[in-house]
Amino acid sequence: MKTYIKGSSAERELMLLLKDKGFSIARIAGSGGRRTPFDIIAIKRGNILVFEVKAWKTKPVIDKKKIEHMIRWCNNAGAIGIVAWRKDNKWFVMKINEFINKSDRWLSLKEFIELF
């Protein structure tokens, strides 16, 4: 499967999972570019989550400048930045601040969503 198709399929799958848990969601057109450094925005009861979605077999890698842009965007918007990783048909998530510190503390998407 081509990278773009695989990535956009993963984004749509995550959107449906979040919607089923009561989030208002939007997929960002042209995500990852200069204007918007993430793929999905999800809002529930005032909690704003922004997701950078990766569907890789190995641990995701994100360009340092993109991470810094995402952190600035989140700080400005009062949002929580999340890396969402789809591996072997399972979803794992980590806050962007933990991701940049090279943490290995991935949560299952189910565990994470229950916090909201």
C-alpha positions as CSV (number, residue, x, y, z in Angstrom):
1,M,0.0,0.0,0.0
2,K,1.4,3.4,-0.9
3,T,2.5,5.6,2.0
4,Y,-0.1,8.3,1.4
5,I,-3.0,5.9,1.1
6,K,-1.9,3.9,4.2
7,G,-1.5,7.2,6.2
8,S,-4.9,8.6,5.1
9,S,-6.6,5.3,5.8
10,A,-5.2,5.3,9.3
11,E,-6.3,8.9,9.8
12,R,-9.9,8.0,8.8
13,E,-9.9,4.9,11.1
14,L,-8.7,7.0,14.1
15,M,-11.4,9.6,13.3
16,L,-14.1,7.0,13.5
17,L,-12.8,5.6,16.8
18,L,-12.7,9.1,18.3
19,K,-16.2,9.9,17.0
20,D,-17.6,6.7,18.5
21,K,-16.2,7.9,21.9
22,G,-18.0,11.2,21.6
23,F,-15.4,13.5,20.2
24,S,-16.1,16.2,17.6
25,I,-13.4,15.6,15.0
26,A,-11.9,17.0,11.8
27,R,-9.2,15.8,9.5
28,I,-6.9,18.6,8.4
29,A,-6.5,19.2,4.7
30,G,-2.8,19.5,3.8
31,S,-1.8,18.4,7.2
32,G,1.8,18.2,8.1
33,G,2.6,21.4,6.1
34,R,3.7,24.8,7.2
35,R,0.3,25.9,8.4
36,T,-1.0,22.9,10.4
37,P,1.5,20.5,11.9
38,F,-0.9,17.7,12.6
39,D,-3.5,15.4,11.0
40,I,-6.6,15.4,13.2
41,I,-8.2,17.7,15.7
42,A,-10.6,16.2,18.3
43,I,-12.6,18.1,20.8
44,K,-14.7,16.8,23.7
45,R,-16.0,18.9,26.7
46,G,-13.4,21.6,26.2
47,N,-10.5,19.2,25.8
48,I,-8.7,19.9,22.5
49,L,-6.5,17.1,21.2
50,V,-4.4,17.2,18.1
51,F,-3.0,14.1,16.6
52,E,-0.1,13.4,14.3
53,V,-0.9,9.9,12.9
54,K,1.7,7.3,11.9
55,A,1.0,3.8,10.5
56,W,4.4,2.3,10.6
57,K,5.8,-1.1,11.5
58,T,8.6,0.5,13.5
59,K,8.5,3.2,16.1
60,P,7.5,6.5,14.5
61,V,10.0,9.2,13.8
62,I,8.9,12.8,13.3
63,D,11.1,15.7,12.1
64,K,12.3,17.9,14.9
65,K,11.0,21.1,13.2
66,K,7.6,19.5,12.8
67,I,7.5,18.6,16.5
68,E,8.5,22.1,17.5
69,H,5.8,23.6,15.3
70,M,3.2,21.2,16.8
71,I,4.2,22.2,20.3
72,R,4.0,25.9,19.5
73,W,0.6,25.4,17.9
74,C,-0.7,23.4,20.9
75,N,0.6,26.0,23.4
76,N,-1.1,28.8,21.5
77,A,-4.4,26.9,21.2
78,G,-4.4,25.3,24.6
79,A,-4.4,21.9,23.0
80,I,-2.8,18.6,23.9
81,G,-0.5,17.2,21.2
82,I,-0.6,13.5,20.6
83,V,1.4,11.1,18.4
84,A,-1.0,8.2,17.4
85,W,0.7,5.1,16.1
86,R,-1.1,2.3,14.4
87,K,0.9,-0.9,14.5
88,D,-0.3,-4.5,13.8
89,N,-3.9,-3.3,13.7
90,K,-3.6,-1.8,17.2
91,W,-3.5,1.9,18.2
92,F,-0.9,3.4,20.7
93,V,-0.7,7.1,21.7
94,M,1.8,9.3,23.5
95,K,1.8,13.0,24.4
96,I,4.1,14.9,22.1
97,N,6.2,16.2,25.1
98,E,6.9,12.6,26.1
99,F,7.6,11.6,22.5
100,I,10.3,14.2,22.1
101,N,11.9,12.9,25.3
102,K,12.1,9.5,23.6
103,S,9.8,7.9,26.2
104,D,8.7,4.3,25.6
105,R,5.5,4.8,27.6
106,W,2.9,4.2,24.9
107,L,-0.7,3.9,26.0
108,S,-3.3,2.0,24.2
109,L,-5.8,4.3,22.5
110,K,-8.6,2.8,24.6
111,E,-6.7,3.6,27.9
112,F,-6.0,7.2,26.7
113,I,-9.5,8.0,25.5
114,E,-11.0,6.9,28.8
115,L,-9.2,9.8,30.4
116,F,-11.6,12.1,28.7
